[in-house]
């Protein structure tokens, strides 16, 4: 086995083991999964921490690639997720669970992973904004921090409430609930509040400028059809 092949094989195996067992996974478990000796892992990476850092970047790069494909062609990307074969489904599931484990482990490792994830999300969102897919106001640092935390929080809740027997089961659970996916996309697309009154009230109390759409006006966007116009201001 060439050094290049061995290194790639170790990273592949370590990614799966870290997804299943977290950062505390012993080197011997990674070695067994890769079919190599622990000494060979040390030869290539030096420490488990260095191996974990390379796995982190591998997963983040794959995440970015997936998101960029979605920006380029949302319909094609969704079809690929829905029609993915078993091997691709397993890869995507491992990536998702790995990201959750990396964050849920806590400590400096989790903070570093989140910092790197935020950098990747910043790149993704800027491309999306340049293509007119997301509002330019949403790519500043506070928005990006909130979006990253919201995405992670949603995934953590799903993982804790419905812990998968295997990593691949986690992705299947999400994709098998089209109502949940639809609700998520609806909130991203249309928001929740029917007008800007809550945001406007907060910005006025905090001394912040601008309206919900990033301008200076404070008029409402669209009247809530469930509330009579003459009463909506009192809701």
N, C-alpha and C positions, 0 to 999 in steps of 0.2 A: 504494500500500500504506500503510495507516495505521501510526502509530508503534506502537500496541498489537499489531497483527498482525506487524509487522516484529520487534518484541522477542520475541514468543512463537516466531516462526519461527527466530530466531537461537538461542534457548535449546534448542529441539528439535534443531536441527542440531548445536549444540555438544555436547549430551549424547551424541549418537551418535559424533561425532569424538573426544571425550575417552575414550569407552569403547574405541574402536579404537586410539587412538594415545597415550593417557595425557595427563598434564598438559603434556608437552612439545609437544603438537600446536600447530602454528603458526597464527596468526590467519588467514592467507590460506586455510588448509584449511577453517577454520570458515566463513569468508566464502563460499568456493566452494560448500560444502555447503548453506548457507542461501540462496544466490543473491543475496547482497548484497555491498556493498563493505566492506572492512576499516574504512573511515572511518565507516560507519554503525554498525558494532559499537562503535567507540570512542565515538561519539555517545551510544549507549544505555547503555554499561557503563563507559566510561572505560578500564579495563584488562582484560587477559585474566584476571587474578586475581579481579576482581570478577565477571566472567562465570562463571568456574569456581565461585565461591561460590554463585551463584544456581542453577547446574546441580546442585551438591551438594544444596542444599535441596530442589530439585524431585525428585531421586531419593530422598532420605530421606523426603519426604512421601509419595511413591508407595509406598515400602516399608512405611511405617507403615499406610497405607490398606489395603494387601494383607494385612498381618498382622492388622489389626483386623477385616477381613472374615472371616478364618479363625477368629478368636475367636468372632465372632457366630454363625458357622455353618460348622464344619469340613468337613462333607460337601459343602456347596454350594461352598465355596472350592476344595476339591480337584477337584471336578467342573469348575469354571471353568478351572483350570489344565490339566486333562487335555484339555478340549474347546475350548481357546482357538483362535480363528481365527489366520490367519497374521500379521495386523497386531498382535494382542494378544500373540502369542508373541514377536514381534520386540521389542515394547515391554518385556516382562518380561525377555527375554534381555539387552537393552541395559542395563536397570537393574542386573541381576546383574553383568554384566561391568564396568560403570562402577564399581560399588562395589569390585570387586577391583582394578581399575586405580588407583583413588583411594588405596587402601591400599598397593599394591605399589610405587607411585612413591616412597614413603618421604619423609623430611624433614618439615618443618613442615606441609605441605599434608596429608600422610597422618595426622599426629597430630591435626590439627584435624578432619579428616573422621571419624576414629575417635571423638573426643570427642563429636561431634554424633550419630554413630551410637549411641553408648552412651546418650545422652540419649533418643533415640527408642526404643531397646530397653527402657529403664527405664519409659517411658510404656506401652509395649505389655505388658510383663510385669506391671505393676501392675493393668492392666485384666484380664488373664488371671487373676491371683490373686483379684481381686474377684469374678470369675465362677466361681471354684472350679475353674478349668482347670489351674492350676499351684499347687504348694505355696507358701504365704506365705513360708516360709523361703528360697525361691529368689529373692526380689526384693531382697535386701540387696546392697550394693555389690560385695562380693567375688564372689558368685554371678553377678551380672550381667556383671562384667568377664570372668569365665571363659566364660560362655555366648557373649558377643560374640566373644571370641577363638577359641572352638571352632568357631563358625559360619564365621567368616572363614577359619580354618585349613583346614577341610574344603573350602571353595570354592576356596581357593588351590591346594590339592593337586590337585583335579579339573582346574583350569584349566591347571596346569603339566604334568600328566601327559597330558591330552587337549586340547591347545590347539585352539580352534575356528578354522576357516577364516574364519567370520563369526560375529558375536556371537550370532545366533539359533541357531547350532549348539550353543552351550554349554548352553542350556536344553533343547534336544532331547536331548542326550546324557544329562543328568540324569534327565529324565522317561521316557526309553526304558529305564531300568534300574530296574524296579519293586522288584527285590530289594534294591537299595541304599537306596531311599527307605523301604522297609519296615523294613530294619535300623536306619536312623536313627530312625524313629518308635518302634521297639521299645525302643531304648536310652533315648530320652527318656521313654517311658512306664514301662518296667519296670526301668531301670537295668542294671548289669552284675554287680555283686557280689550274691551270694545272701544275704548277711547283713551285719551291721554290724561285723564283727570288725576289719577293716583301719582303718575310720574311727575306731572306738573306741580302738584302739591308738594311732593318731596323736594323737587329742585328749588322751588320757591323757599321752602323752609331751610334748606341747606345752603341757599345762596348760590346755586349752580345755574349756569345759563342754558338755554336751548329747550326745544320741545322733544317729544319722543322720536321724531323723525330726523333729529339732528339740526333743525333750523332754529329760528328765534321765536316763531309763533307758538301760541299755547292753545289754539283752537283744537277741538276734538277731531279725530280722524273720520270715523264713520259712526253714525248713531247706532246704538244697540237696538236691533229690531224688536227685542223682547220688552223694551221700556218705552212708554210714550215720550215723544220729544219734549213736551213741556215739563215732564217729571224727571228726565234723565239727569239733569244737573244736580238733583237732590239725592241721587242714588249713592 
